[in-house]
Structure formats: C-alpha cells, structure tokens
Amino acid sequence: MTLLKPIYNLLLKFRFLFRPMFFLSLIFHIGFLRLPLPSSPELKENKTEEIEEKVEITRLIPPSPQPSPATPKTSPKVKSTPTPTPIQSPPKVRQPPRQPPRQIPRITTPSPIPQSTPTPKKTPLEINPEPTPSPTPKQTSTPTPTPTPTPNQELIENDVNNTDNQNEIASEAGSSLLEELRPRILKRLEESSNDLDAMEEYIDTLPIQFIREEHTSYFLTEEQQLKSGTLGFLTIPQTSPYGAYFDYIEPVVKNELGFEINQLEEQYGDSLLYEAKNSSDITFYMSIVKLKGSGALLVLWIDNPQISQTSE
C-alpha cells in the first residue's frame, strides 16, 4: 500500500488530461480504420485461378433439321421366291437275301492198299575168313630242324651305308655349328680384349692345362688327344657352361640350324650333355665342360658318349 500511494497521488495530478487523450485516441483509431488497404498479389492470383476453374464447356445445340421435300412413296417390290424343286431320291434297290454258301462235299480218295511182294529166299553164301591184319608199329615223327636265318649281306651293307651317311651328315652339321660359333664368340670378345689373334688361337687350341683332372679320363686319351667319336671342339673363354649354352650354342643350333635340343638327365663326365636332332633324324651330342677359372669347353660327339665310350 505504501508503494501505491505515491502512484495514486501522481495520477490525481494528471487527471485533467484523461478526457482529451481519450478523444484523441478515438479520432486516431477511426482515421486508421478508414484508410484503404492494398490488395496483395497472392489474392489476385487466387482469384484468377478460381475464375479459370469456374469455366465450364456447354454443349452446342445442333441446328434444327430443315424439312426435306416429300417424295412419293413407292410401293415395295415383292420379290418372288422361286419354288424349290423337289429332290428326287434314288429308288431303293432291294437286295436279294444272301444265301448261305453251298458246302462242297470233300472227295476222299481211298488210300492204296500196299501189295505184298514175295520176299526172295536168301541163299547161304560161303564166307571165307579174312586174315586179321597185324598192328603196324607207329612211326615217330622226327622234328625237322629249323633253318637258321642267314644274314642278308645287302641289308647289312645298306645299314652300314646309312650309318656312314648319317655320321657324315652329323659331322657336317657339327662343323657348320663350329663355323657359326667362332665369329660370334670372337665378336663378343672384341669388347673385352684387344688381342684378337691370341683369342683366335685360344679358341682353336685344346685347353689341356685348364681341363680338370676328374674330367680328363672322359674326354682325353693317354696321348692328351680328344677321344674317338668326337666331331670337334671349341673353347669358349670368360663364361660358364650355362652361359655358353644360352649365349652362343642355343641361338645357333636351335634358331639358325633348326635342331631341337634336349638336355639329358644323366651327365657324362660330370658335365652338361645335350642331344641335338632335326626333322631329317640327324642327331649329334654336345658336352659342355667347365674349365679351371672362367671358361667352357664344347665337345661334339657323333653318338651318345654314355653308350659309345663306356662300351670301349
């Protein structure tokens, strides 16, 4: 209450302003309400949409048909229907009744009566006793000796000639292989050596001092020469046995000369052994021996040294 008293006293002082303020506010509200309000575009759009929706399509009434001039009615023509001609059915022919087939009597022929023929009387014959043959001793068949086949000299000579021809062709193939390998090896050695003459001499000489002791008995004789049955040799320096095969031997023998190469599982003289064979059935063998230091010795054989050298 103490707080409301000063406020009440203050309001009593401004009491004379109540009426004029009331009239001013009343005039202000009346004027505000008389102001025109702007129309929003959304209402117009709604009105147009409503108008469009109210449009209805009315059905057009067709014009009334004009009366056509009356035409005289013609009496309908009566079509004369032809009288159907009766179809005459064919006369029925009466079939005579079937008579049962006549039974033809079977004529039985009398069986002929066999006439008895008189049996002739047997006259006794004098029978002479025949002597019984004595048994003959059986003859034992003696075995015929089978003739031993005699060797055909012509076939033997042909086989010898064929083997000689194959050996000659194999030696030619081996010599051509050596001729193809020499320039390839020398061309490779030009990059690492300046003395080509010494390299040519080294390739063509048998490196006896570089062959290992465990290999000499397989490839050399007591006179320090290559064993019989060889086609030739070639010394390949500065390489290993596998390097000599893949770098020099395989490109020439397989790609240029057309031989198929097969590595044999069983080695000869603890060295690599290969079989070279072409389509003409020409075959030769190659041993690649590891030398002391760096190098490999290529030895060409006519026959498989595992068979030919062990038989000696």
C-alpha positions in Angstrom: 0.0 0.0 0.0 2.8 2.4 0.8 4.1 1.9 -2.8 0.7 2.5 -4.5 0.0 5.8 -2.7 2.6 7.9 -4.5 1.5 6.5 -7.8 -2.1 7.3 -7.0 -1.3 10.8 -6.0 0.6 11.2 -9.2 -2.3 10.1 -11.3 -4.6 12.6 -9.5 -2.4 15.4 -10.6 -2.8 14.4 -14.3 -6.4 13.7 -14.0 -7.4 16.6 -16.2 -5.6 15.0 -19.2 -7.7 11.9 -19.3 -10.6 13.2 -21.4 -8.6 15.0 -24.1 -6.3 11.9 -24.5 -9.4 9.7 -24.8 -10.9 11.7 -27.6 -7.5 11.9 -29.5 -7.1 8.1 -29.4 -10.7 7.7 -30.6 -10.1 10.0 -33.5 -6.8 8.3 -34.4 -8.4 4.8 -34.4 -11.3 6.0 -36.6 -8.9 7.5 -39.1 -6.8 4.4 -39.2 -9.7 2.2 -39.9 -10.8 4.4 -42.8 -7.5 4.0 -44.7 -7.8 1.7 -47.8 -5.8 -1.5 -47.6 -3.6 -2.5 -50.5 -4.6 -5.7 -52.4 -2.0 -8.5 -52.2 -0.8 -10.2 -55.5 -1.5 -13.6 -54.0 -5.2 -12.9 -53.7 -5.3 -11.8 -57.4 -3.6 -15.0 -58.5 -6.1 -17.0 -56.4 -9.0 -15.1 -58.0 -7.7 -15.7 -61.5 -7.2 -19.4 -60.7 -10.7 -19.6 -59.3 -12.1 -17.9 -62.4 -10.3 -20.3 -64.6 -11.6 -23.2 -62.6 -15.2 -21.9 -62.9 -15.2 -22.0 -66.7 -17.4 -24.7 -68.0 -17.9 -26.0 -71.5 -21.5 -26.0 -72.6 -22.7 -28.4 -75.3 -23.6 -26.8 -78.6 -27.2 -27.4 -79.7 -27.2 -28.7 -83.3 -29.4 -26.7 -85.7 -32.9 -28.0 -86.3 -33.0 -30.1 -89.5 -34.9 -28.4 -92.3 -37.9 -30.4 -93.7 -36.9 -32.2 -96.9 -39.4 -32.2 -99.8 -41.8 -35.1 -99.6 -41.0 -37.7 -102.1 -43.8 -40.0 -103.3 -43.7 -43.3 -101.6 -43.2 -46.2 -103.9 -44.8 -49.4 -103.1 -42.2 -52.0 -102.1 -41.5 -54.6 -104.7 -42.4 -58.1 -103.6 -39.6 -60.5 -104.5 -40.8 -63.7 -106.0 -39.2 -66.5 -104.2 -38.6 -69.5 -106.5 -40.4 -72.6 -105.7 -37.9 -75.2 -104.6 -37.7 -78.2 -106.9 -38.2 -81.4 -105.0 -35.1 -83.5 -105.0 -35.9 -87.0 -106.2 -34.2 -89.6 -104.0 -32.8 -92.5 -105.9 -35.0 -95.6 -105.8 -34.0 -98.0 -103.3 -32.9 -101.3 -104.7 -33.9 -104.2 -102.7 -31.0 -106.6 -102.3 -31.9 -110.3 -102.5 -31.3 -112.1 -99.3 -28.0 -113.7 -99.0 -28.0 -117.4 -99.5 -25.7 -119.4 -97.3 -22.7 -120.8 -99.3 -23.1 -124.3 -100.5 -20.9 -126.8 -98.9 -18.9 -128.7 -101.4 -18.5 -132.3 -100.3 -15.0 -133.4 -100.0 -13.9 -136.2 -102.2 -11.8 -138.6 -100.2 -9.5 -140.7 -102.3 -9.1 -144.2 -100.9 -5.6 -144.9 -99.7 -3.8 -147.5 -101.8 -3.6 -150.9 -100.3 0.0 -152.0 -100.2 0.6 -155.1 -102.2 2.6 -157.7 -100.5 5.6 -158.6 -102.6 7.1 -162.0 -102.1 10.4 -161.9 -100.2 13.2 -163.7 -102.0 14.7 -166.5 -100.2 18.3 -165.9 -99.1 20.8 -168.4 -100.4 23.6 -169.2 -98.0 26.9 -167.8 -99.1 30.2 -169.3 -98.3 32.2 -166.8 -96.2 35.9 -167.1 -96.3 37.6 -166.0 -93.1 39.8 -162.9 -93.7 43.1 -162.8 -92.0 43.3 -160.2 -89.2 45.9 -157.6 -90.0 48.9 -157.4 -87.7 49.3 -154.0 -86.0 51.9 -151.8 -87.7 54.3 -150.0 -85.4 53.7 -146.2 -85.2 56.4 -144.2 -86.8 57.6 -141.3 -84.6 57.9 -138.1 -86.5 61.4 -136.7 -86.3 61.5 -132.9 -85.8 62.7 -131.1 -88.8 65.5 -128.8 -88.0 64.5 -125.1 -88.3 66.9 -123.4 -90.7 68.9 -120.7 -89.2 68.3 -117.3 -90.9 71.3 -116.4 -92.9 72.1 -112.7 -92.7 71.3 -110.7 -95.8 74.5 -109.1 -96.9 72.6 -106.4 -98.8 70.7 -105.3 -95.7 73.9 -105.2 -93.7 75.6 -103.2 -96.3 72.7 -100.8 -96.5 72.6 -100.3 -92.7 76.4 -99.7 -92.7 76.0 -97.2 -95.6 73.1 -95.5 -93.8 75.1 -95.2 -90.6 78.0 -93.9 -92.5 75.8 -91.3 -94.3 74.3 -90.2 -91.0 77.7 -89.9 -89.5 78.9 -87.8 -92.4 75.9 -85.6 -92.2 76.3 -85.2 -88.4 79.9 -84.3 -88.9 78.9 -81.7 -91.5 76.3 -80.3 -89.1 78.9 -80.2 -86.3 81.5 -78.5 -88.4 78.9 -75.9 -89.6 78.0 -75.4 -85.9 81.6 -74.7 -85.1 82.0 -72.3 -88.0 78.9 -70.4 -86.9 80.0 -70.2 -83.3 83.6 -69.0 -83.9 82.7 -65.5 -85.3 80.0 -65.0 -82.6 82.5 -65.7 -79.8 85.2 -63.5 -81.3 82.7 -60.7 -81.8 81.8 -60.9 -78.1 85.5 -61.0 -77.1 86.2 -57.8 -79.1 84.6 -55.8 -76.3 86.9 -57.2 -73.6 90.2 -58.0 -75.4 92.4 -56.1 -77.8 94.5 -59.1 -79.0 92.1 -60.9 -81.3 94.8 -63.1 -82.8 95.6 -64.6 -79.4 91.9 -65.2 -78.8 91.5 -67.0 -82.2 94.4 -69.2 -81.3 92.9 -69.8 -77.8 89.5 -70.8 -79.3 91.0 -73.3 -81.7 93.5 -75.0 -79.3 92.6 -77.7 -76.9 93.0 -76.3 -73.3 94.6 -79.4 -71.8 96.1 -77.4 -68.9 92.7 -76.0 -68.0 90.7 -79.2 -68.0 90.1 -80.5 -64.5 91.7 -83.8 -63.5 88.4 -85.5 -62.8 87.3 -84.7 -66.4 90.4 -85.8 -68.4 89.6 -89.5 -68.5 86.2 -88.8 -70.0 87.4 -86.6 -72.9 91.1 -87.1 -73.4 93.2 -90.2 -74.3 96.6 -91.0 -72.8 98.2 -89.1 -75.6 96.3 -86.0 -74.5 94.1 -86.0 -77.5 90.3 -86.0 -77.9 88.7 -89.4 -77.7 87.5 -91.2 -80.9 83.9 -90.5 -81.8 84.2 -86.7 -81.5 83.3 -84.3 -84.2 85.3 -81.3 -82.9 85.7 -78.9 -80.1 85.6 -75.2 -79.4 87.0 -73.3 -76.3 84.7 -70.5 -75.1 86.5 -68.2 -72.7 85.1 -65.9 -70.0 81.8 -67.8 -69.5 80.2 -70.6 -67.6 78.7 -73.8 -69.1 75.2 -72.5 -68.9 76.3 -69.1 -70.2 78.0 -70.7 -73.2 74.8 -72.7 -73.9 72.3 -69.8 -73.7 74.5 -67.1 -75.2 76.1 -69.0 -78.1 75.0 -72.6 -78.6 71.2 -72.4 -78.4 70.8 -69.4 -80.8 72.8 -71.1 -83.5 71.8 -74.7 -83.1 68.1 -74.1 -82.5 67.2 -70.9 -84.2 69.6 -71.0 -87.3 70.3 -74.7 -87.9 66.8 -75.8 -87.0 67.7 -78.6 -84.5 65.7 -79.5 -81.4 67.9 -79.6 -78.2 67.1 -81.8 -75.2 69.2 -81.8 -72.1 69.9 -85.4 -70.9 69.3 -86.1 -67.2 72.4 -88.4 -66.9 75.5 -86.3 -67.4 78.7 -87.6 -68.9 82.0 -86.8 -67.1 80.2 -84.7 -64.5 79.4 -82.2 -67.3 76.3 -81.0 -69.2 75.2 -83.3 -72.0 72.7 -82.2 -74.8 71.1 -84.1 -77.7 70.5 -82.1 -81.0 68.1 -83.6 -83.5 66.5 -82.2 -86.7 63.5 -83.2 -88.8 65.7 -85.4 -91.0 66.6 -87.6 -88.0 70.2 -86.3 -88.0 71.5 -86.4 -84.4 74.7 -85.4 -82.6 75.5 -84.7 -79.0 77.2 -81.8 -77.2 79.2 -81.8 -73.9 79.9 -78.5 -72.2 82.8 -79.0 -69.8 83.6 -76.4 -67.1 87.3 -75.3 -67.2 89.5 -74.0 -64.5 88.9 -70.4 -63.8 86.3 -69.0 -66.2 85.6 -70.7 -69.4 83.9 -73.7 -71.0 84.9 -76.4 -73.5 82.4 -77.5 -76.1 82.9 -81.1 -77.4 80.7 -82.5 -80.2 80.0 -86.3 -80.4 78.7 -88.5 -83.2 76.9 -90.8 -80.8 75.9 -90.6 -77.2 79.1 -90.8 -75.2 77.4 -92.5 -72.3 76.9 -95.6 -74.6 79.8 -95.4 -77.1 82.6 -94.5 -74.6 81.6 -97.0 -71.9 81.5 -99.8 -74.4 85.1 -99.1 -75.3 
